[in-house]
Amino acid sequence: MEVVHRGRSRRCLGPPHDLATLGARIGLFAIQHARHFSMAKSYYSAVFDYTADEVWNVIRPFDQYAWTGVKAETVIEEGKAGDQVAAIRRITLPDKIIRQILLEHSDLERSYTYALCDPPYLPVWNYIATIRVTPVTETGQAFIEWSATFDCASDEYDRWTNYFEKDGFAKWLGALRRYIQSGERG
């Protein structure tokens, strides 16, 4: 099937019976480009001397970002609530704006999952992160884990997995600990 778009002609797949052809093309593309991109995962966890509920109450609102130690203005776009799925958190820093969309939010699981909105501010793609707080039942402490999956250039894999683990999650959870100790809220 020929399609003309903005004065240019291009070939497109025909009706749905061409899905097998589409699948084959996608598979071929993935094979051809697999050596250039890698799916990566970063992970960090910590145990806090606070209850899981105490920690969750601090990080629960998606529009609350002060606990990370990042000095920025944070707002939820379009007047949505800080626990509303599809809310977009805009973090305005002196040199850039970061936008994240809330994909899941669970008080029962004490967790939320978010993704970076396009355009990403770093050379990673398909970034999806989850932060979760669970109780350590034996001691009453909180176990916090933060993880992310993302795609990046294969030759940048170590750089970005270390960046999110050490310069991101570890640093931000350290700031969370200090934030709770200080008794700050909001």
N, C-alpha and C positions, 0 to 999 in steps of 0.2 A: 504494500500500500504506500502511495506517495502522499506526503503531506507538505503543504507550502506554509511556512511560518515566517512572517516578516521578510518576505521576498526571497527566502532561501528554501530550497527543497531538501527534504531528507527522507530516508526510508524509515518506516515504522512497522512494527508488527501489526498484523491484521487482527481479526477477532480472537476471542479467548482460546480457540483451538491451537493458537501459536504459543501457549504457555510453556510447552516443552522446549520450544526453541528459545524462549526467554530464559528459562532455567539453565539451559546449556550455555547461553551467552554469559549469564551471571557467573556460572561456575568457571568458565574459561577466564573471565575477567579476574576473578578471585585468585585463580592459579597463577595468572600472569603477574599479578601485583602482590602476591603473598610475601615475596622476598623483601618488599619495600615497607610493609606495615606490620605491626605486631599488636595483638590484643594484650593489654597489660593489666595488672592488678596491684594496687598498693593497699597496705593494711597496717593499722596500729591499734593497740589496745592498752588500757591502763585500769588500775584498781584505785578507787577513791575511798577515803574514810568518811563517806557520807552515804546515806541510803540512796537506792536507785530513784525513789520518788523525789528526793531533794535535788539530785542532779538533773532528772528529767524536767522538773519544774523550771530550771534555768534555761535549758536548751530547747524546750518544747516549742516556743513561739518562733516560727520561721522568720519573722520580721525582727527578731532580737539577735544581734550579732556582736554586741559589745563583749560578750564572754570570750570571744576568740582572741581578744587583745588587738584586733585590727581596728585602727583609728579610721573610721569611715562613717559616712551617712548611709543608713540602711532604711529603705522603704519598700513596702509591697505596692506594686503597680495596680492601677485600676481599682483601688479601694477594697481589694479582697482581704479576707481575714488571714492572720498569720498561721492558721492551721488548715486552710482551705486548699485542697488539691487543685493544682493548676495555678496557684498564686505564683507570681514572679517577684523574686527578691532582687532589688537593684542595690548594689553596693557601690557607692561613689567614693573612689579614692582620688588622691591628688593627680595621679597620672593615668587613670583608666576607670572604666565602669565595668563591673562584673554583673551579669544577670544570670540568675539561677531559677529554675522552675521546680516547684514542689510536685513530685510524682506520687508519693504515698506519705501518709501521716497516720500513726497508730498510737493512741494513748495506751491501749492494751499491751502492745509490744514495746512501748516506750522507744519508738524509732521513727525516723523519717528518711525518705529517699528523695534525692533531687538530682537534676541534670543541669549542665551548663547550657545556656541558650546560645544560639548563633548570633553573631560570630564569636567563636571562642577567643578568649584573651591570651591563650597559650596554644602552641602548636600540637594540641591533642584533640581527638574527635570522639564523639559518642561517650563522653564522660558522664558516668552515673555513679553517685556516691550514696552511701547509707551510714547513718550514725545510729547506734543502738545502745541502750542502757539496760542492763539486767542486774538483778540482785545476786549477790554472793550469799546464799542462804545460810551458810555456816557462820559467817561473821557479821552479816548485815551491811557489808560494804556494797559499793556499786562497781560493776564491771562495765567499762565503756569501750566500745569498739567502733572504729571508723574505717570504712573501706571504700574503694572506688575501682571501677573497671573503666578502661578507656583504650582507644587506639592511638598509636603514635608510630613515627618512623622507626623501623627496626634498629637503626643505628643510634637512636635516642632512647631506647627502652630503659636502660639502667638510669639514665639521667632523670626521666620523668617518674619512674617508680620510686626512686629515692627522694625526689623532690616532694611528692605528695606525702610519702611516709614521714620523712624527717623535717622538712621545711614547712609542711602543712599540718598533717594530723597530729604529730607529736608536739609541735609548737602550740597548736591551738588547744589541745587537751591540757597542756601545761598552763596555758592562760586560763582555761576553764577552772582548773584547780585553784589558782590564785584568786580568780574572780569570786568563787564560792567562799574561800577563806576570808576574803575582805568583807563579805556580807553585802556587796553591791547588788543592786537589782535594777535592771532597765537602764 
